[in-house]
Amino acid sequence: MNSWSKTTRLGRVTETSSASDDNGPKSHRTIDRVTQILEEVVYHPGIGFAEIARALGAPKSSVHGFIRGLQAKGWLYEDNRRFYLGPAVYGLTLASGHIRAGQVTQTDLDALHKATGLTVFLGVEAGDHLIYIGESGTDALTGFAARSNIRRLLINTAGGKALLVARPDADREAYLRRQQAENPELVSEFLAELADISKSRVATNLRHHGAQLALAAVVRNQAGDSVGVAILIGQAAEMRPREAKLRKTLLKHVDSWSAQKVSAREPI
């Protein structure tokens, strides 16, 4: 059995193992804590903070830091003081398979793909990033790109722009201030598009030197809160002549999804 010793240096706790190095896998206390938190949420969706702390047998102050860190990166989300798996988990599953969860089903995504003939993605916010958690009709190039780049900057995507417009003004302005130093041009472009996105409910984005076009609209729950975003992606030359119709079709589908109930966790 491994024995562990702690040393404190500059306020940080490090751990070393006295067991011999056999090149095999070894436990690490921090990793153990993080994985145990995630496992507790997986097997007990809606678990409370006190219940997680009891399961770990750890001080609440220590557990609080781990949970807030996992929330910041999108691995957990909190609803009414209850914890569930966050969007980052489903972003990873999209990168390797087709598992997803939430109020929008795979059948819904397939129906939108069939109605438009375009690639469809379902995305959610994770901190300051957009993460895809569902897809339909992806071609080889688009599908590879989605699985290779799990996190996308909100301000640099159609889906992210739509989600930013749906944010409360104070939250949106705080995000733009954070981006101003590194991405001033993107901030200026977004502000120029803000009024149109708010009025039309559809955000756009061009990629690959204008060859690829994306249209995005926010998905809301029954209470009217923004919970995700649906994105249509295709060749700009093919989409432009029918863009008005595509926008109407996109909004028709996301509005119908908003009437559907949310499942905190669906069977895998």
Residue pairs with C-beta under 8 A, 6 or more apart in sequence:
2 17
2 18
2 19
2 26
2 27
3 17
3 18
3 19
4 15
4 16
4 17
4 18
4 29
5 15
5 16
5 18
6 13
6 14
6 15
7 13
7 14
7 16
8 14
15 28
15 29
15 30
17 26
19 26
33 56
33 58
33 62
33 63
33 66
34 66
34 70
36 55
36 56
37 52
37 56
37 63
37 66
37 67
37 70
37 76
38 70
38 75
38 76
38 85
40 47
40 51
40 52
40 55
40 56
41 47
41 52
41 76
41 83
41 84
41 85
42 85
44 51
45 84
45 85
45 264
45 265
46 82
46 83
46 84
46 264
47 82
47 83
48 81
48 82
48 83
49 60
49 63
49 64
49 67
49 81
49 83
50 60
52 63
52 67
52 83
53 59
53 60
53 63
56 63
67 76
67 83
70 76
70 86
71 77
71 78
71 86
72 127
73 86
73 88
73 126
73 127
74 86
74 87
74 88
74 91
74 125
74 126
74 127
74 129
74 131
75 85
75 86
75 88
75 89
76 83
76 84
76 85
76 86
77 83
77 84
77 85
77 86
77 87
78 84
79 264
84 264
84 265
85 101
85 265
86 126
87 124
87 125
87 126
87 131
87 133
88 126
88 131
88 150
90 99
90 100
90 101
90 102
90 124
90 131
90 133
90 134
91 126
91 131
91 132
91 133
91 150
91 151
92 150
93 99
93 100
93 133
94 100
94 132
94 133
94 134
94 135
94 146
94 147
94 150
95 146
95 147
95 148
95 150
96 147
98 106
99 268
100 106
100 122
100 133
100 134
101 133
101 263
101 265
101 266
102 122
102 124
102 133
102 134
102 227
102 228
102 262
102 263
102 266
103 219
103 221
103 227
103 257
103 260
103 261
103 262
103 263
104 122
104 134
104 219
104 228
104 230
104 257
104 260
106 134
106 136
108 253
108 257
108 260
109 120
109 122
109 134
109 135
109 136
109 230
110 136
110 137
111 253
112 120
112 136
112 230
112 232
112 249
112 250
112 253
113 119
113 120
113 136
113 137
115 249
115 253
116 232
116 246
116 249
116 250
117 137
117 234
118 137
118 232
118 233
118 234
118 239
118 246
119 135
119 136
119 137
119 138
119 139
119 142
119 232
119 233
119 234
120 135
120 136
120 137
120 230
120 231
120 232
120 233
121 132
121 134
121 135
121 138
121 146
121 159
121 230
121 231
121 233
122 132
122 133
122 134
122 135
122 219
122 228
122 229
122 230
122 231
123 130
123 131
123 132
123 133
123 157
123 159
123 160
123 163
123 216
123 228
123 229
123 230
123 231
124 130
124 131
124 133
124 227
124 228
124 229
125 131
125 154
125 163
126 151
128 153
128 154
128 175
128 178
128 179
129 151
129 152
129 153
129 154
129 160
130 151
130 152
130 153
130 154
130 157
130 159
130 160
130 163
130 229
131 150
131 151
131 152
132 146
132 150
133 228
135 143
135 146
138 146
142 233
152 159
152 160
153 160
153 179
153 183
153 186
154 160
154 161
154 163
154 164
154 175
155 161
155 164
155 175
155 176
155 179
155 183
155 186
155 187
155 190
156 183
156 186
156 205
157 205
157 214
157 216
157 231
158 203
158 204
158 205
158 214
158 215
158 216
158 231
159 203
159 214
159 216
159 229
159 230
159 231
160 229
161 190
161 193
161 197
161 203
161 204
161 205
161 216
162 197
162 201
162 202
162 203
162 216
162 217
162 218
162 229
163 218
163 226
163 229
164 172
164 175
164 190
165 172
165 194
165 197
165 198
165 203
165 218
166 218
166 226
167 175
167 226
176 187
176 190
176 191
179 186
179 187
180 187
193 203
193 204
197 203
200 247
201 217
201 218
201 251
202 215
202 216
202 217
202 247
202 250
202 251
203 215
203 216
203 217
204 213
204 214
204 215
204 216
205 213
205 214
205 216
206 212
206 213
206 214
206 236
207 214
210 236
211 235
211 236
211 237
212 233
212 234
212 235
212 236
213 233
213 234
213 235
213 236
213 239
213 240
213 243
214 231
214 232
214 233
215 231
215 232
215 239
215 243
215 246
215 247
215 250
216 229
216 230
216 231
216 232
216 250
217 229
217 230
217 250
217 251
217 254
218 226
218 228
218 229
218 254
219 226
219 227
219 228
219 229
219 230
219 254
219 257
219 258
220 226
220 227
220 254
220 258
221 227
221 258
221 262
222 258
222 259
222 261
224 258
227 262
230 250
230 253
230 254
230 257
232 239
232 246
232 250
239 246
